[in-house]
Amino acid sequence: MEQTTVTHQPGLSVNQTSASAFHEDEVGGSTTGSEDIWGSYDVPAATDPVLTQPGLGVTTTTITTITQTGGGWSTGLFDVCGDTTTCILGALVPCCLDLSLAHQYGECLCMPLLPGSTFAIRVGIRERYKIRGSVCEDWTTVHCCYPLAVCQMIREMKQRMKTQTYHVSTALECS
């Protein structure tokens, strides 16, 4: 389970120019009467500008992603008939299917052009979803059965993405 917490509080930025303009407007505006009039009152220093304005509070948003992990691959290496489109693409143009896999995995579309990238994505999928196996099995599968391995990884990504659950909660803390 992954949790991401995002906190947002609107602020006010004041630079030195606006602070000095504030000081001149408030302090040096009038000189009628006694020159020592400002010395008898406690006036807050205008050189310490307010950096944040008091607002409603801090909004905290928590997004929890629940993903099925553990076990083996959801489909076998030779279960190609379960997804007809993936089967046809894997048989005819597995390199295009590899581009789709990289995109689903969250990588750049140039990734499949690098040597060993399909192997790296397979290891990454296995580690991300905590699928039983080893690096040696992954290497053997990718290098001996490349089209079947890509089809299996596409089916796995589709299956895991269907079972993801998102829980979003927002809380407002008053300040």
C-alpha positions in Angstrom: 0.0 0.0 0.0 1.4 3.4 -1.0 0.4 6.7 0.6 1.0 10.1 -0.8 0.2 13.2 1.3 -0.1 16.6 -0.3 -0.3 19.7 1.9 -1.2 23.1 0.6 -1.4 26.4 2.4 -1.8 29.6 0.4 0.9 32.2 1.2 1.7 35.8 0.5 5.2 36.7 -0.8 6.6 40.1 0.0 9.8 41.4 -1.5 12.1 44.0 -0.1 10.8 46.7 -2.5 7.2 46.4 -1.3 8.3 46.2 2.3 10.2 49.5 2.0 7.3 51.1 0.1 5.0 50.0 3.0 7.5 51.6 5.5 7.5 54.9 3.6 3.7 55.1 3.4 3.1 54.3 7.0 6.0 56.1 8.7 7.2 59.0 6.5 3.8 60.3 5.3 3.2 63.3 7.5 5.4 65.6 9.5 2.9 68.0 11.0 3.2 68.6 14.7 5.9 67.3 16.8 8.8 65.5 15.1 9.1 63.1 18.1 5.5 61.9 17.7 6.6 58.4 16.4 9.0 58.0 19.2 6.3 58.0 21.9 4.2 55.1 20.3 5.2 51.5 19.9 5.0 51.0 16.2 5.8 47.6 14.8 8.8 47.6 12.5 7.8 47.5 8.8 11.0 45.8 7.9 9.6 42.5 9.1 6.9 41.8 6.5 4.2 39.2 7.0 5.2 36.2 4.9 2.0 34.2 5.3 -1.5 35.4 5.7 -3.8 33.8 8.2 -6.3 31.7 6.2 -8.8 29.0 6.8 -6.1 26.4 7.6 -4.1 23.7 6.0 -5.7 21.3 3.6 -4.2 17.8 3.7 -5.1 15.3 1.0 -4.1 11.7 1.4 -4.3 9.3 -1.6 -4.0 5.6 -0.8 -3.3 3.1 -3.6 -4.2 -0.5 -2.8 -2.6 -2.9 -5.2 -2.8 -6.7 -5.3 0.6 -8.0 -4.7 2.2 -11.4 -4.1 1.8 -14.8 -5.7 2.7 -15.8 -9.2 1.9 -14.3 -12.6 -1.8 -13.9 -13.1 -1.6 -15.7 -16.5 0.9 -18.3 -17.7 3.5 -17.7 -20.4 1.4 -19.7 -23.0 -2.0 -18.3 -22.1 -2.1 -16.3 -25.2 -5.8 -16.9 -26.1 -7.1 -15.0 -23.1 -6.5 -11.6 -24.8 -6.9 -11.9 -28.6 -5.6 -8.4 -29.4 -2.5 -8.9 -27.4 -2.0 -12.3 -28.9 -2.2 -11.0 -32.5 0.1 -8.0 -31.8 2.5 -10.2 -30.0 2.7 -12.6 -33.0 2.9 -10.0 -35.7 4.7 -6.9 -34.2 6.0 -7.6 -30.7 8.2 -4.5 -30.8 5.0 -2.3 -31.0 3.6 -4.2 -28.1 6.8 -3.6 -26.2 6.3 0.2 -26.7 2.8 -0.1 -25.3 4.2 -2.0 -22.3 6.8 0.7 -21.6 4.1 3.3 -21.7 1.8 1.3 -19.3 4.8 0.8 -17.0 5.4 4.5 -16.9 8.6 4.6 -18.9 9.6 6.7 -21.9 8.6 5.3 -25.2 12.3 5.2 -26.2 12.9 2.6 -23.5 12.3 -0.5 -25.7 15.0 0.7 -28.1 17.6 0.1 -25.4 19.2 -3.3 -25.2 17.9 -5.3 -22.3 15.0 -3.0 -21.6 12.3 -5.6 -21.8 14.2 -7.7 -19.3 14.5 -4.7 -17.0 10.8 -4.0 -17.3 9.9 -7.7 -16.6 12.1 -7.6 -13.4 10.5 -4.3 -12.5 7.0 -5.7 -12.9 7.9 -8.7 -10.8 9.4 -6.5 -8.1 6.5 -4.0 -8.1 3.8 -6.6 -7.7 5.9 -9.0 -5.6 5.5 -11.8 -8.1 7.5 -15.0 -7.3 10.4 -15.7 -9.6 14.0 -14.9 -10.1 16.2 -12.7 -12.3 17.5 -15.9 -14.0 13.9 -16.9 -14.9 13.1 -13.4 -16.2 16.2 -13.4 -18.4 15.5 -16.9 -19.8 11.9 -16.0 -20.5 12.6 -12.7 -22.3 15.5 -14.0 -24.3 14.1 -17.4 -25.3 10.4 -16.5 -25.6 10.4 -12.7 -26.3 6.9 -12.4 -28.0 5.3 -14.6 -25.3 7.0 -12.7 -22.5 5.8 -9.3 -23.8 2.3 -10.7 -24.1 2.4 -12.0 -20.6 3.7 -8.7 -19.2 0.9 -6.8 -21.0 -1.8 -9.1 -19.6 -0.3 -8.7 -16.1 -0.3 -4.9 -16.3 -3.9 -5.0 -17.5 -4.9 -7.3 -14.7 -3.1 -5.4 -12.0 -4.4 -2.0 -13.2 -8.0 -3.3 -13.0 -7.6 -4.4 -9.4 -6.1 -1.2 -8.1 -8.2 0.7 -5.6 -7.8 4.4 -4.8 -9.0 6.0 -1.6 -8.8 9.8 -1.5 -9.5 11.7 1.8 -9.2 15.4 2.4 -9.0 17.0 5.8 -9.0 20.7 6.7 -7.0 21.7 9.8 -7.9 25.1 11.2 -5.0 27.4 12.2 
